[in-house]
Amino acid sequence: MDFKFHLENAWRITIGNIASLILMTLAMIVASILTLGILAPVTGAVTPPVQSE
């Protein structure tokens, strides 16, 4: 296998699609932050311990 050819080809494809890759990465970051923001109250809620008499 010609690894140099595959590496150069992958690099060309990556550079050719760099704008969409950056936009998709930013969209995933925003989605993750929103999801964590929605779930923060649920994950932060602590049930008080039961007092036994």
N, C-alpha and C positions, 0 to 999 in steps of 0.2 A: 504494500500500500504506500502511496505517496502522501505522507503526512504533511509535507510542505504545501502541496497543492490544496489539501483539505483545509489547512490552517489559513492560507491566503484567501481561499474562497469564503470561508466563514467570516473572516475579517471584512471582506468586501460587502458581504450581505449585511453584516452588523452595521457598518458605516452607512450603507444605503438606507437602512431603516432606523437610524439613530433617533430621529424626531419622534416616531411613533413609539419606540422603546422607552424614551424618556417620559412621554405623555402617559403611557400605560403604567409606568412605575409610580408617577405622581398620583394617578388615579387610585392605585392600590394603597398607597400611603394614606390618602384622604379617606378611603373606605375603611381602612384599619382603625384610624383615629376616631371616626364616627362610631364604628362598632364598639370600640372600647369605651367611648363616651356614653353610649347608651347602656352598656352593661356595667359601668362603674358603680352605680348605686346598688345593683344586685350583688355584685361581688364584694362590695364594701360593707354590706349589711351584716351586722354581727348579732346573732341571737343571744340575748342575755342568758346566763346560766340559770337553771331551774333551782329554786331554793327549796330544799326539803326540810320539813320540820320534824 
